[in-house]
Amino acid sequence: MDAEQEINKRLTELEIKASFSEDLLDQLNQVIVRQQQQIDLLMREVSELRQQLPEAGTRQPGRSADDLPPHY
């Protein structure tokens, strides 16, 4: 194989690798976008749940395990 053919072969291999790398980068970007959307949704849900909870320091009526008399 002469030098020109070797250079063409190496160039073709590099082009193929670059193409696969671009495809992988696009896929990873899509994953990141989906994950950020999921994080945003979860943060909104957590915020809504916090708003539903009573304020810190106030207790709900009823007994919990901490309210049991000492002889239990």
Sequence and secondary structure as in RCSB ss.txt:
>XXXX:A:sequence
MDAEQEINKRLTELEIKASFSEDLLDQLNQVIVRQQQQIDLLMREVSELRQQLPEAGTRQPGRSADDLPPHY
>XXXX:A:secstr
  HHHHHHHHHHHHHHHHHHHHHHHHHHHHHHHHHHHHHHHHHHHHHHHHHHS  TT   SS  GGGS TT 
